């Protein structure tokens, strides 16, 4: 069975997508249970299922986001559906909007475009700081910004550019350009960013979001230069830290960036082969449905970690499919299709 087919069947049959249509953050193998449904992860799954043509499962995810998770009375998207209402993350909102747009491109149903547009408008209305940074987190329903912390997900950073792609996808280019300018000014200090190499691996995941978004304007000299240097940094640190701790999603992210940027900066085939092999090594086959066809979160000291991860599965299945397309001379990957 092909990588993509097996991964799609994992999304459809494993139970990672729950009866509500929402998708769990990940599955704990040792405990045999899902973590709670996450709106961000549901957005990623929606993009993946739409890209792969699994439209029934995609519709259930889209309807969960639009009909259950979205809070129309305050025009906000919490990161989970719970009481009391959890906070809203800028990053999550952009991923969800892009997922809804991916489904809209498949179905042409206005409901999903309109919902994505409402989220994009809320991102602009609520998350800009007075100094021009993007607040990562807002309390709900007050929409007060959380104080920043010295953790990559709790302070403004270049990683937010991937979610800002939603603005560009919706035609709100001025807002995207503001986010791009901030990311280009600040990205050099993001890596390594921590003395602990295991935490640096987590930061590679975040920094790769920035590189993914840069591919949209890869022919611009400033974006091309940042892509060239960024790919080298991520590749070096992935190989250096990987024997101790390797995240499967970083392998998939880096390979996708290489392929999307290859028309401008060329492709280091040897490095791409390395990343493709490591990406594919995280897919699991056989056993119970929750493992069969999905991708694990990663490895520690070469041993698989006991988590099945929908984001890893989404990124890696697309990376493997794009790598196969490139080898067969039919690669047409674009940032609009990027999960």
C-alpha atoms as a printed R data frame, in Angstrom:
    type eleno elety resid chain resno       x      y       z
1   ATOM     1    CA   UNK     A     1   0.000  0.000   0.000
2   ATOM     2    CA   UNK     A     2   1.304  3.462  -0.876
3   ATOM     3    CA   UNK     A     3   2.359  5.869   1.863
4   ATOM     4    CA   UNK     A     4  -0.437  8.354   1.145
5   ATOM     5    CA   UNK     A     5  -3.197  5.758   0.884
6   ATOM     6    CA   UNK     A     6  -2.157  4.145   4.158
7   ATOM     7    CA   UNK     A     7  -1.934  7.515   5.921
8   ATOM     8    CA   UNK     A     8  -5.356  8.614   4.664
9   ATOM     9    CA   UNK     A     9  -6.881  5.344   5.834
10  ATOM    10    CA   UNK     A    10  -5.273  5.969   9.225
11  ATOM    11    CA   UNK     A    11  -7.041  9.339   9.446
12  ATOM    12    CA   UNK     A    12 -10.323  7.745   8.411
13  ATOM    13    CA   UNK     A    13 -10.274  4.544  10.494
14  ATOM    14    CA   UNK     A    14  -7.928  4.882  13.449
15  ATOM    15    CA   UNK     A    15 -10.188  6.869  15.765
16  ATOM    16    CA   UNK     A    16  -7.889  9.896  15.796
17  ATOM    17    CA   UNK     A    17 -10.858 11.735  14.262
18  ATOM    18    CA   UNK     A    18 -13.596 11.419  16.841
19  ATOM    19    CA   UNK     A    19 -17.358 11.140  16.367
20  ATOM    20    CA   UNK     A    20 -17.739 14.914  16.602
21  ATOM    21    CA   UNK     A    21 -15.531 15.365  13.526
22  ATOM    22    CA   UNK     A    22 -12.786 16.931  15.623
23  ATOM    23    CA   UNK     A    23  -9.290 15.456  15.597
24  ATOM    24    CA   UNK     A    24  -7.332 14.648  18.747
25  ATOM    25    CA   UNK     A    25  -3.983 16.282  19.404
26  ATOM    26    CA   UNK     A    26  -2.337 12.863  19.383
27  ATOM    27    CA   UNK     A    27  -2.838  9.312  20.653
28  ATOM    28    CA   UNK     A    28  -1.048  7.910  23.695
29  ATOM    29    CA   UNK     A    29  -0.192  4.322  22.779
30  ATOM    30    CA   UNK     A    30   0.818  3.213  26.260
31  ATOM    31    CA   UNK     A    31  -2.453  4.437  27.747
32  ATOM    32    CA   UNK     A    32  -4.639  3.595  24.752
33  ATOM    33    CA   UNK     A    33  -6.352  6.968  24.618
34  ATOM    34    CA   UNK     A    34  -6.536 10.162  22.633
35  ATOM    35    CA   UNK     A    35  -5.675 13.534  24.067
36  ATOM    36    CA   UNK     A    36  -8.534 16.069  23.749
37  ATOM    37    CA   UNK     A    37  -9.679 17.347  20.371
38  ATOM    38    CA   UNK     A    38  -7.747 20.413  19.233
39  ATOM    39    CA   UNK     A    39  -9.128 22.958  16.786
40  ATOM    40    CA   UNK     A    40  -5.639 23.545  15.346
41  ATOM    41    CA   UNK     A    41  -5.024 19.837  14.790
42  ATOM    42    CA   UNK     A    42  -8.486 19.495  13.262
43  ATOM    43    CA   UNK     A    43  -7.502 22.301  10.883
44  ATOM    44    CA   UNK     A    44  -4.342 20.481   9.876
45  ATOM    45    CA   UNK     A    45  -6.277 17.236   9.378
46  ATOM    46    CA   UNK     A    46  -8.826 19.125   7.282
47  ATOM    47    CA   UNK     A    47  -6.050 20.413   5.003
48  ATOM    48    CA   UNK     A    48  -4.545 16.924   4.742
49  ATOM    49    CA   UNK     A    49  -7.839 15.182   4.008
50  ATOM    50    CA   UNK     A    50  -8.823 17.817   1.453
51  ATOM    51    CA   UNK     A    51  -5.446 17.550  -0.285
52  ATOM    52    CA   UNK     A    52  -5.759 13.768  -0.398
53  ATOM    53    CA   UNK     A    53  -9.376 13.801  -1.633
54  ATOM    54    CA   UNK     A    54 -10.904 12.202   1.484
55  ATOM    55    CA   UNK     A    55 -13.858 14.554   1.378
56  ATOM    56    CA   UNK     A    56 -16.298 12.801   3.706
57  ATOM    57    CA   UNK     A    57 -13.851 12.879   6.606
58  ATOM    58    CA   UNK     A    58 -12.797 16.389   5.586
59  ATOM    59    CA   UNK     A    59 -16.400 17.597   5.708
60  ATOM    60    CA   UNK     A    60 -16.854 16.261   9.225
61  ATOM    61    CA   UNK     A    61 -13.729 18.140  10.319
62  ATOM    62    CA   UNK     A    62 -14.835 21.326   8.551
63  ATOM    63    CA   UNK     A    63 -18.308 21.214  10.076
64  ATOM    64    CA   UNK     A    64 -16.847 20.674  13.537
65  ATOM    65    CA   UNK     A    65 -14.738 23.812  13.135
66  ATOM    66    CA   UNK     A    66 -17.525 25.957  11.675
67  ATOM    67    CA   UNK     A    67 -20.579 24.708  13.559
68  ATOM    68    CA   UNK     A    68 -19.126 23.641  16.915
69  ATOM    69    CA   UNK     A    69 -15.797 25.329  17.610
70  ATOM    70    CA   UNK     A    70 -16.275 28.826  16.143
71  ATOM    71    CA   UNK     A    71 -17.808 31.247  18.658
72  ATOM    72    CA   UNK     A    72 -19.931 33.673  16.594
73  ATOM    73    CA   UNK     A    73 -21.046 35.771  19.566
74  ATOM    74    CA   UNK     A    74 -17.463 36.947  20.106
75  ATOM    75    CA   UNK     A    75 -16.043 36.125  16.637
76  ATOM    76    CA   UNK     A    76 -13.276 33.927  18.042
77  ATOM    77    CA   UNK     A    77 -11.818 30.431  17.704
78  ATOM    78    CA   UNK     A    78 -10.705 28.806  20.985
79  ATOM    79    CA   UNK     A    79  -7.961 26.200  20.855
80  ATOM    80    CA   UNK     A    80 -10.359 23.635  22.348
81  ATOM    81    CA   UNK     A    81 -14.096 23.425  22.911
82  ATOM    82    CA   UNK     A    82 -14.466 23.448  26.688
83  ATOM    83    CA   UNK     A    83 -16.004 25.283  29.611
84  ATOM    84    CA   UNK     A    84 -14.617 27.656  30.767
85  ATOM    85    CA   UNK     A    85 -13.638 28.852  27.328
86  ATOM    86    CA   UNK     A    86  -9.946 28.248  26.562
87  ATOM    87    CA   UNK     A    87  -7.784 30.960  24.981
88  ATOM    88    CA   UNK     A    88  -7.343 31.634  21.284
89  ATOM    89    CA   UNK     A    89  -3.995 31.260  19.491
90  ATOM    90    CA   UNK     A    90  -3.073 33.298  16.436
91  ATOM    91    CA   UNK     A    91  -1.229 30.314  15.013
92  ATOM    92    CA   UNK     A    92  -4.210 27.999  15.372
93  ATOM    93    CA   UNK     A    93  -6.540 30.480  13.708
94  ATOM    94    CA   UNK     A    94  -4.398 30.705  10.579
95  ATOM    95    CA   UNK     A    95  -4.065 26.936  10.282
96  ATOM    96    CA   UNK     A    96  -7.824 26.510  10.654
97  ATOM    97    CA   UNK     A    97  -8.577 29.206   8.068
98  ATOM    98    CA   UNK     A    98  -6.206 27.549   5.594
99  ATOM    99    CA   UNK     A    99  -7.862 24.179   6.210
100 ATOM   100    CA   UNK     A   100 -11.283 25.643   5.477
101 ATOM   101    CA   UNK     A   101  -9.941 27.258   2.315
102 ATOM   102    CA   UNK     A   102  -8.460 23.928   1.211
103 ATOM   103    CA   UNK     A   103 -11.874 22.284   1.617
104 ATOM   104    CA   UNK     A   104 -13.564 25.174  -0.185
105 ATOM   105    CA   UNK     A   105 -11.247 24.713  -3.172
106 ATOM   106    CA   UNK     A   106 -12.462 21.111  -3.359
107 ATOM   107    CA   UNK     A   107 -16.185 21.754  -2.877
108 ATOM   108    CA   UNK     A   108 -16.699 25.402  -3.877
109 ATOM   109    CA   UNK     A   109 -19.191 25.701  -1.002
110 ATOM   110    CA   UNK     A   110 -19.444 29.292   0.206
111 ATOM   111    CA   UNK     A   111 -20.019 28.286   3.833
112 ATOM   112    CA   UNK     A   112 -16.399 27.294   4.280
113 ATOM   113    CA   UNK     A   113 -14.878 30.264   2.449
114 ATOM   114    CA   UNK     A   114 -17.017 32.638   4.473
115 ATOM   115    CA   UNK     A   115 -15.943 30.979   7.718
116 ATOM   116    CA   UNK     A   116 -12.272 31.217   6.723
117 ATOM   117    CA   UNK     A   117 -12.747 34.885   5.896
118 ATOM   118    CA   UNK     A   118 -14.347 35.588   9.279
119 ATOM   119    CA   UNK     A   119 -11.378 33.951  11.001
120 ATOM   120    CA   UNK     A   120  -8.941 35.967   8.886
121 ATOM   121    CA   UNK     A   121 -10.713 39.194   9.788
122 ATOM   122    CA   UNK     A   122 -10.645 38.270  13.480
123 ATOM   123    CA   UNK     A   123  -6.909 37.552  13.273
124 ATOM   124    CA   UNK     A   124  -6.305 41.085  12.037
125 ATOM   125    CA   UNK     A   125  -8.776 42.746  14.369
126 ATOM   126    CA   UNK     A   126  -7.701 41.036  17.589
127 ATOM   127    CA   UNK     A   127  -4.063 39.925  17.508
128 ATOM   128    CA   UNK     A   128  -1.939 42.927  16.456
129 ATOM   129    CA   UNK     A   129  -0.066 44.582  19.315
130 ATOM   130    CA   UNK     A   130   0.322 48.387  19.515
131 ATOM   131    CA   UNK     A   131   4.019 47.949  18.599
132 ATOM   132    CA   UNK     A   132   3.292 45.940  15.465
133 ATOM   133    CA   UNK     A   133   3.954 42.439  16.780
134 ATOM   134    CA   UNK     A   134   1.376 39.676  16.655
135 ATOM   135    CA   UNK     A   135   0.157 38.508  20.050
136 ATOM   136    CA   UNK     A   136   0.415 34.703  20.199
137 ATOM   137    CA   UNK     A   137  -2.426 34.115  22.687
138 ATOM   138    CA   UNK     A   138  -5.596 35.931  23.746
139 ATOM   139    CA   UNK     A   139  -7.866 35.166  26.678
140 ATOM   140    CA   UNK     A   140 -11.486 34.531  25.779
141 ATOM   141    CA   UNK     A   141 -13.989 36.062  25.879
142 ATOM   142    CA   UNK     A   142 -12.074 39.232  26.873
143 ATOM   143    CA   UNK     A   143  -9.498 38.999  24.039
144 ATOM   144    CA   UNK     A   144  -6.812 40.345  26.347
145 ATOM   145    CA   UNK     A   145  -3.297 39.372  25.311
146 ATOM   146    CA   UNK     A   146  -1.449 36.890  27.491
147 ATOM   147    CA   UNK     A   147   1.891 38.129  28.872
148 ATOM   148    CA   UNK     A   148   4.789 36.932  26.746
149 ATOM   149    CA   UNK     A   149   7.028 34.145  28.053
150 ATOM   150    CA   UNK     A   150  10.472 32.942  26.944
151 ATOM   151    CA   UNK     A   151   9.010 29.978  25.085
152 ATOM   152    CA   UNK     A   152   8.724 30.011  21.325
153 ATOM   153    CA   UNK     A   153   4.957 29.459  21.353
154 ATOM   154    CA   UNK     A   154   4.337 32.146  23.988
155 ATOM   155    CA   UNK     A   155   5.993 35.143  22.316
156 ATOM   156    CA   UNK     A   156   5.878 36.707  18.849
157 ATOM   157    CA   UNK     A   157   8.177 35.026  16.362
158 ATOM   158    CA   UNK     A   158   8.943 34.201  12.772
159 ATOM   159    CA   UNK     A   159   7.001 30.916  13.049
160 ATOM   160    CA   UNK     A   160   3.743 32.922  12.966
161 ATOM   161    CA   UNK     A   161   4.307 33.578   9.269
162 ATOM   162    CA   UNK     A   162   2.819 30.204   8.308
163 ATOM   163    CA   UNK     A   163  -0.495 31.179   9.859
164 ATOM   164    CA   UNK     A   164  -0.273 34.605   8.275
165 ATOM   165    CA   UNK     A   165  -0.377 32.767   4.931
166 ATOM   166    CA   UNK     A   166  -4.126 32.606   5.537
167 ATOM   167    CA   UNK     A   167  -4.259 36.364   5.020
168 ATOM   168    CA   UNK     A   168  -2.482 36.045   1.706
169 ATOM   169    CA   UNK     A   169  -4.725 33.142   0.669
170 ATOM   170    CA   UNK     A   170  -7.743 35.320   1.439
171 ATOM   171    CA   UNK     A   171  -6.376 38.318  -0.476
172 ATOM   172    CA   UNK     A   172  -5.441 40.333   2.634
173 ATOM   173    CA   UNK     A   173  -1.937 40.918   1.305
174 ATOM   174    CA   UNK     A   174  -1.190 44.066   3.313
175 ATOM   175    CA   UNK     A   175  -1.554 42.187   6.587
176 ATOM   176    CA   UNK     A   176   0.561 39.312   5.310
177 ATOM   177    CA   UNK     A   177   3.307 41.704   4.209
178 ATOM   178    CA   UNK     A   178   3.434 43.219   7.704
179 ATOM   179    CA   UNK     A   179   3.864 39.760   9.182
180 ATOM   180    CA   UNK     A   180   6.504 38.884   6.583
181 ATOM   181    CA   UNK     A   181   8.517 42.020   7.336
182 ATOM   182    CA   UNK     A   182   8.521 41.223  11.063
183 ATOM   183    CA   UNK     A   183   9.545 37.612  10.444
184 ATOM   184    CA   UNK     A   184  12.429 38.584   8.179
185 ATOM   185    CA   UNK     A   185  13.688 41.109  10.757
186 ATOM   186    CA   UNK     A   186  13.680 38.641  13.620
187 ATOM   187    CA   UNK     A   187  14.292 35.112  12.307
188 ATOM   188    CA   UNK     A   188  18.091 35.087  12.647
189 ATOM   189    CA   UNK     A   189  17.908 34.887  16.426
190 ATOM   190    CA   UNK     A   190  15.410 32.002  16.532
191 ATOM   191    CA   UNK     A   191  17.937 29.162  16.170
192 ATOM   192    CA   UNK     A   192  19.321 27.531  18.138
193 ATOM   193    CA   UNK     A   193  17.560 29.599  20.788
194 ATOM   194    CA   UNK     A   194  18.087 27.189  23.699
195 ATOM   195    CA   UNK     A   195  21.090 25.433  25.271
196 ATOM   196    CA   UNK     A   196  19.140 22.164  25.530
197 ATOM   197    CA   UNK     A   197  19.448 20.287  22.201
198 ATOM   198    CA   UNK     A   198  16.145 18.486  22.784
199 ATOM   199    CA   UNK     A   199  14.365 21.832  22.954
200 ATOM   200    CA   UNK     A   200  16.269 22.980  19.878
201 ATOM   201    CA   UNK     A   201  14.618 20.108  17.970
202 ATOM   202    CA   UNK     A   202  11.240 21.562  18.971
203 ATOM   203    CA   UNK     A   203  12.403 24.960  17.725
204 ATOM   204    CA   UNK     A   204  13.388 23.386  14.388
205 ATOM   205    CA   UNK     A   205   9.733 22.430  14.014
206 ATOM   206    CA   UNK     A   206   8.672 26.029  14.661
207 ATOM   207    CA   UNK     A   207  11.369 27.582  12.464
208 ATOM   208    CA   UNK     A   208  10.349 25.291   9.617
209 ATOM   209    CA   UNK     A   209   6.932 26.962   9.676
210 ATOM   210    CA   UNK     A   210   8.724 30.187   8.762
211 ATOM   211    CA   UNK     A   211  10.590 28.502   5.920
212 ATOM   212    CA   UNK     A   212   7.381 26.949   4.588
213 ATOM   213    CA   UNK     A   213   5.721 30.342   4.406
214 ATOM   214    CA   UNK     A   214   8.768 31.960   2.773
215 ATOM   215    CA   UNK     A   215   8.335 29.654  -0.208
216 ATOM   216    CA   UNK     A   216   5.359 31.756  -1.311
217 ATOM   217    CA   UNK     A   217   7.735 34.617  -2.211
218 ATOM   218    CA   UNK     A   218  10.887 32.589  -2.828
219 ATOM   219    CA   UNK     A   219  11.847 34.611  -5.896
220 ATOM   220    CA   UNK     A   220  12.194 37.779  -3.794
221 ATOM   221    CA   UNK     A   221  15.881 38.292  -2.938
222 ATOM   222    CA   UNK     A   222  15.271 38.707   0.805
223 ATOM   223    CA   UNK     A   223  13.117 35.575   0.979
224 ATOM   224    CA   UNK     A   224  15.497 33.575  -1.187
225 ATOM   225    CA   UNK     A   225  18.438 34.496   1.036
226 ATOM   226    CA   UNK     A   226  16.538 33.550   4.191
227 ATOM   227    CA   UNK     A   227  15.496 30.239   2.623
228 ATOM   228    CA   UNK     A   228  19.057 29.360   1.636
229 ATOM   229    CA   UNK     A   229  20.477 30.038   5.080
230 ATOM   230    CA   UNK     A   230  17.481 28.584   6.905
231 ATOM   231    CA   UNK     A   231  17.522 25.268   5.051
232 ATOM   232    CA   UNK     A   232  21.216 24.846   5.858
233 ATOM   233    CA   UNK     A   233  20.662 25.627   9.553
234 ATOM   234    CA   UNK     A   234  17.729 23.259   9.962
235 ATOM   235    CA   UNK     A   235  19.455 20.451   8.060
236 ATOM   236    CA   UNK     A   236  22.630 20.778  10.136
237 ATOM   237    CA   UNK     A   237  20.798 20.792  13.473
238 ATOM   238    CA   UNK     A   238  18.459 17.965  12.458
239 ATOM   239    CA   UNK     A   239  21.419 15.709  11.691
240 ATOM   240    CA   UNK     A   240  23.313 16.781  14.789
241 ATOM   241    CA   UNK     A   241  20.451 16.313  17.261
242 ATOM   242    CA   UNK     A   242  18.521 13.555  15.476
243 ATOM   243    CA   UNK     A   243  20.382 10.582  17.001
244 ATOM   244    CA   UNK     A   244  19.265 11.824  20.442
245 ATOM   245    CA   UNK     A   245  15.824 13.122  19.502
246 ATOM   246    CA   UNK     A   246  14.267 13.289  16.042
247 ATOM   247    CA   UNK     A   247  10.840 14.719  15.317
248 ATOM   248    CA   UNK     A   248   9.209 13.192  12.264
249 ATOM   249    CA   UNK     A   249   7.417 16.423  11.420
250 ATOM   250    CA   UNK     A   250  10.743 18.285  11.064
251 ATOM   251    CA   UNK     A   251  11.892 15.714   8.493
252 ATOM   252    CA   UNK     A   252   8.690 16.228   6.524
253 ATOM   253    CA   UNK     A   253   8.752 20.009   6.823
254 ATOM   254    CA   UNK     A   254  12.352 20.341   5.669
255 ATOM   255    CA   UNK     A   255  11.840 18.046   2.687
256 ATOM   256    CA   UNK     A   256   8.759 19.963   1.564
257 ATOM   257    CA   UNK     A   257  10.617 23.263   1.819
258 ATOM   258    CA   UNK     A   258  13.523 21.892  -0.232
259 ATOM   259    CA   UNK     A   259  11.174 20.754  -2.966
260 ATOM   260    CA   UNK     A   260   9.147 23.969  -3.090
261 ATOM   261    CA   UNK     A   261  12.301 26.115  -3.185
262 ATOM   262    CA   UNK     A   262  14.211 23.935  -5.659
263 ATOM   263    CA   UNK     A   263  13.183 25.967  -8.702
264 ATOM   264    CA   UNK     A   264  14.964 28.992  -7.221
265 ATOM   265    CA   UNK     A   265  17.850 27.659  -5.125
266 ATOM   266    CA   UNK     A   266  18.308 24.189  -6.614
267 ATOM   267    CA   UNK     A   267  17.927 20.842  -4.879
268 ATOM   268    CA   UNK     A   268  20.571 19.117  -2.783
269 ATOM   269    CA   UNK     A   269  19.495 15.624  -3.814
270 ATOM   270    CA   UNK     A   270  21.673 13.806  -1.298
271 ATOM   271    CA   UNK     A   271  20.164 15.766   1.585
272 ATOM   272    CA   UNK     A   272  16.651 15.338   0.205
273 ATOM   273    CA   UNK     A   273  17.184 11.569   0.006
274 ATOM   274    CA   UNK     A   274  18.316 11.539   3.637
275 ATOM   275    CA   UNK     A   275  15.247 13.480   4.781
276 ATOM   276    CA   UNK     A   276  12.886 11.371   2.662
277 ATOM   277    CA   UNK     A   277  14.273  8.156   4.151
278 ATOM   278    CA   UNK     A   278  14.012  9.468   7.704
279 ATOM   279    CA   UNK     A   279  10.530 10.806   7.041
280 ATOM   280    CA   UNK     A   280   9.323  7.442   5.727
281 ATOM   281    CA   UNK     A   281  10.939  5.571   8.642
282 ATOM   282    CA   UNK     A   282   8.395  7.053  11.060
283 ATOM   283    CA   UNK     A   283   5.377  5.463   9.349
284 ATOM   284    CA   UNK     A   284   4.051  2.347  11.083
285 ATOM   285    CA   UNK     A   285   2.311 -0.619   9.493
286 ATOM   286    CA   UNK     A   286   0.355 -3.508  10.947
287 ATOM   287    CA   UNK     A   287  -1.078 -3.914  14.411
288 ATOM   288    CA   UNK     A   288  -4.173 -2.097  15.664
289 ATOM   289    CA   UNK     A   289  -5.895  0.570  13.555
290 ATOM   290    CA   UNK     A   290  -4.499  3.393  15.683
291 ATOM   291    CA   UNK     A   291  -0.983  2.501  14.506
292 ATOM   292    CA   UNK     A   292  -1.494  1.046  11.027
293 ATOM   293    CA   UNK     A   293  -0.530  3.617   8.383
294 ATOM   294    CA   UNK     A   294  -0.012  6.587  10.679
295 ATOM   295    CA   UNK     A   295   3.242  8.310  11.597
296 ATOM   296    CA   UNK     A   296   4.746  8.373  15.046
297 ATOM   297    CA   UNK     A   297   5.843 11.620  16.664
298 ATOM   298    CA   UNK     A   298   9.531 10.730  16.591
299 ATOM   299    CA   UNK     A   299  12.369  8.831  18.222
300 ATOM   300    CA   UNK     A   300  14.571  9.180  21.317
301 ATOM   301    CA   UNK     A   301  17.977  7.495  21.111
302 ATOM   302    CA   UNK     A   302  16.648  5.673  18.048
303 ATOM   303    CA   UNK     A   303  13.601  4.199  19.832
304 ATOM   304    CA   UNK     A   304  10.109  5.131  18.652
305 ATOM   305    CA   UNK     A   305   8.187  7.368  21.029
306 ATOM   306    CA   UNK     A   306   4.748  6.025  22.058
307 ATOM   307    CA   UNK     A   307   2.645  8.683  20.347
308 ATOM   308    CA   UNK     A   308   0.716  8.564  17.069
309 ATOM   309    CA   UNK     A   309   0.569 12.073  15.723
310 ATOM   310    CA   UNK     A   310  -1.885 13.505  13.167
311 ATOM   311    CA   UNK     A   311   0.317 16.490  12.297
312 ATOM   312    CA   UNK     A   312   3.324 14.244  11.727
313 ATOM   313    CA   UNK     A   313   1.136 12.041   9.552
314 ATOM   314    CA   UNK     A   314  -0.144 14.992   7.528
315 ATOM   315    CA   UNK     A   315   3.274 16.566   6.942
316 ATOM   316    CA   UNK     A   316   5.112 13.318   6.264
317 ATOM   317    CA   UNK     A   317   2.549 11.830   3.899
318 ATOM   318    CA   UNK     A   318   2.641 14.998   1.810
319 ATOM   319    CA   UNK     A   319   6.447 15.122   1.896
320 ATOM   320    CA   UNK     A   320   6.695 11.490   0.770
321 ATOM   321    CA   UNK     A   321   4.153 12.053  -2.013
322 ATOM   322    CA   UNK     A   322   5.949 15.180  -3.216
323 ATOM   323    CA   UNK     A   323   9.293 13.373  -3.136
324 ATOM   324    CA   UNK     A   324   7.828 10.586  -5.275
325 ATOM   325    CA   UNK     A   325   6.445 13.189  -7.677
326 ATOM   326    CA   UNK     A   326   9.837 14.914  -7.901
327 ATOM   327    CA   UNK     A   327  11.628 11.661  -8.686
328 ATOM   328    CA   UNK     A   328   9.045 10.940 -11.382
329 ATOM   329    CA   UNK     A   329   9.380 14.415 -12.896
330 ATOM   330    CA   UNK     A   330   5.818 15.519 -12.094
331 ATOM   331    CA   UNK     A   331   6.283 17.624  -8.946
332 ATOM   332    CA   UNK     A   332   3.907 20.595  -8.881
333 ATOM   333    CA   UNK     A   333   3.792 21.410  -5.168
334 ATOM   334    CA   UNK     A   334   2.607 24.884  -4.247
335 ATOM   335    CA   UNK     A   335   2.188 26.830  -1.010
336 ATOM   336    CA   UNK     A   336  -1.594 26.917  -1.525
337 ATOM   337    CA   UNK     A   337  -1.559 23.099  -1.169
338 ATOM   338    CA   UNK     A   338   0.882 23.078   1.749
339 ATOM   339    CA   UNK     A   339  -0.652 21.308   4.740
